[in-house]
Amino acid sequence: MYKFLILILLAASVIAAPVPVSAQDDETPCPTDRAMWIALQFTDITPVFTGEGVSWDHCKWNWQANNILDMGITLSLPENWQATVTTLPDGEVSVWRGPATIEEVVGFTLRFVSTYEETHWVHDDCALLAQESSFGLRRDPSYLTVNGNLECEALEEFDPEVCPTAPEAVAALVGGLPNQWTAPDWDLGAWIFQAPEDEFILLQIPQSLTEADEVVHIDYWDGEAETPASLAPGDRGLSLNEASFHCHAEEE
C-alpha cells in the first residue's frame, strides 16, 4: 500500500556521524546533526545525513518510519528549510518549503537551503518541484510528486503519459533543470537540452511516454562510437550535457 515511500527515502541502518561536513566550502556551512535536531525540535526520530560527498546536493538528511503502519509525525519546518515528504494515509509525496507544518509524515528528505548557491535549483520553486518529480517518475512512471506549498503550478497540470508542453514538465519527466531546456519552434521540432560544458545530467524517458502514434526519443552524439544515437522510452538513462528530446505526433 505504501509502495511510494521508496520514491524519496534512502533506508539506512547506521546513524550519521555526529558532525557531518558540508561538501562545499560556503559562508554558511551545513549544520551539524545536533544543530539540525535543535532547529527542527526532533526528539524521537534520528534523520540520517546523506549529503556528504554529494557536491550537487550537499546539505540533506533522510528519515523514514521503522514501521510504515505507525502513526506519522508532525513536521514543523522552519524558514530556510525544505522538505520532500511522504504522508499518510496513501503515501503521497509532496514538496514543501518552510515555514510550514506538515501532518502525518512517515518519511522525508530534508535540506537546509541557505547553504546552497543562489543559482541552485533548490531555491527555485518550479525547478525544485521538477527535480523531485523527476526522481519519483524514474521509479514509478504513473506517480507524480505533488506541490505542497510552493509557488509553482506548472507540474500540477501536466499528465506524465502525454508529451509535456512546459520546460518544468520536460525536466520532471526527462531530467535536468527547466532552464536547461529550450522549447521547439515548430510542431514537429525537438526540445533542446544544454547543460554547462563540464556538467553531465542523467536523461531518461520514462515508460509512461509510450503512445504508439507519437514520436518519442532522445537524440544525442555518441562520442565513443562517433555517431548519432537515440534513447527510447524505458531505455537506461545516460549522463549528457547536450541532447534533443522529440515528443510529438508522427508526421503525416
N, C-alpha and C positions, 0 to 999 in steps of 0.2 A: 504493500500500500504506500509505503514511503520511499519508493524507488528513487525519487528525485533528490533525496538527501545527499546522494553522492555527487550531485552536479557541482557543488561549490565547496565541498568539505574534503579535507585530507585527514583520514583517520591516522592517529598517531599513538604509539604505545610508550613513548618516552616524554618526559617533561622537558620543556625548553631550558636552555642554560639560563641562570638567574639574571645575567646581564648580557643580553644579545647585543651585537654590534651592528650598526647600520652598514649597509653595503655601499653607501655613498657618503662622501665627506661633505656634509651640508652644514649650514649655520645652525639649523635646528636638527639635532640628532634624533634618531629613532628612540623612543622611550624604552627604558628597561621594563622587564616584566612587572616589577614592583610598581613602577610609575603608572603602567597601564592598568594594573589591578586597582590602584587608588583612584585613577581618573574615572573608571567605569564602575567603581564600587563593587567589584567582584569579591565574593566570599566563599561561594560554594562550587565554583567552576574554575578550571585552570586551562585557559586558551594556550595553544602551542605556537610559539614563534616560528614562522615559516619563511621569513624574508631574508635571512642571512645568506649572502652569496647570490641573491637574485637582483641583479642591477636594475632591472626594469620595474620591479615591484618589491621594494626592499624593506618596507615597514608594515608588515601584516602578520596577523595571527589567525589561527583556525581553531574552532571548537565544535564538537558535536556531542549530543547527549549519549551516554553509555547505552541507554535503553530508549529507543525512539518511541516507545509506548508511554514513557514518563511524561508528566506534565511539563510544558515548556517553561522557560524563564521569561521574565520581563527584562528587556534590554533597554536601558536608558542611555542613549547615545549623545555624548556632549558635542558641543561645537568643535569643528576641526577633526572630527572622527567620521568615518564612513563604514558602513556595514552592508554586506550582501547576506541575507538571512533566509533560512528555511523555517517555515512556521506551520503549526498545526492549524486546522485538522487534516489538510490534504497535501502537505508537503510543498506548498507554493514557495517559490524562490523570488525574492523581491530585493530591490536595491534602494538603500536609504543613505541620507546624509544628515549628520547631526546639526542642530539639536532635534532629537526625535525620541519617542517612546514606542517600543515595538513589543507586542504581547505574544505569548506562546511560541517563543523562539526555541527551536531544538537544534540549531546549528548556525554557524556564521563564519564568514571571512571578514576580518576587522582590519581597517587601515587608519593610520594617523596621517591625514593628508598634508599637514603643514610641512612635513619633511620631503615632500615630492616637489620637483621643479615646477614652476608656474605653467610650463608648457605641457606637463604630463597629463595624460588622459584622465587621471583621477580627479582633476579639477574641473573638467568639462562634463556637465550632466549627461549630454547625449552621447559623448564618447565613452563615458563610464558605463552607461547602460548598454551600449553596443558591445563593449569589451566583455561584460559579464554575460550578456546574452549569447555571444559567440562561444564562450566557454561552455555554456549549457547545451547549446544546439549541437556541438561536436559529439555530445554523449547521448542526446535524445532529440532527434530532429523534429519530433512532434511537440516539443515543450518549449515555451517561451518564457524567459525570465521577465518579470513584470516590474513596472515602476512603483517604488514605494512612495517617495515624496520628492523626487527630482523634478526640476523644471524642464522636462523634455517629454513630448507627446509622440514623437515620430514612431517609435517602435511599438506603441500600443495599437497602431492602426494597420500594421502590415501582417500578412499571412505568410508564415515560413514555407508554405507549399506553392507559392507563386513567385514570379520574378519581382525582386524588390525595385522600388522606384525612388528611394532616397538614399543618400550616402550612409546614413546611420544604419539603415536596414541592410545594405550591402556589407558593411563592416561586421554587423552582427552575424550574418549568415556565412560569409566567406572568410573574414579575418581582417586584420589591420584596423586602422582608425578612420573615422569618417572623412577627415581632411586629407587622407591619402588616396581617396577615390574621386575620379572625375567622371561626371555623367556622360553617357553617349550623346552625340549631337545629331543623331538620326535614328529612326525607328529600329533599324537592324544593326545599329552600332554597338560597341562594347564599352563597358565601364573600364577605365584605365586606372591601374594601381601603380603608385610611385612612392616608395619609401626612401629615406636617406640612403646614400650610396653604401654606407658601412652597416646598414641595419636590414636584416633579413627577417621577414614576418611569415609565420605559418599561414598559408592559404589552403583552403579545402572547401569543396562544395558539399553541403550536407545531402543526405539521402532524400530529404524532403523535396528537393527540386528534381523530380524525375518524370515530369509530364512528357509523354511521347510526342506531342505535337509542338514541342518547343526545342530550340537550340540552347543547350546549357553546357558550357565548358569553360575552362580557364586555359588560355594560351600563354606560353612562356618560352624563353630561349634556354635550351638545354646546353649549357656551356661545355659539359664533358663530351657529349656526342656532337656538338657544334651543329645543331639542327633545331628547328621549331618543334615544340611538343605540347601536349594538352593533358588536362586533368578532367575527368568526367565526374558526375555526382557519385559520391561514395568512395572514390579513389583516395588512397592515402595522401594526406596533405604534404606540401613541400614548403620550405622556407625560401621566400623570394623577395626581391626588392623592386621588381618590375613585372607586370603581368597585365593581361586583359581578360575581362570576365564577360562572356557572352551569355545572355539570358533573355531570349525574345522568341516570338513566334517564327516558325520557319518561313523562309521567303517563298512566295507562291510563283 
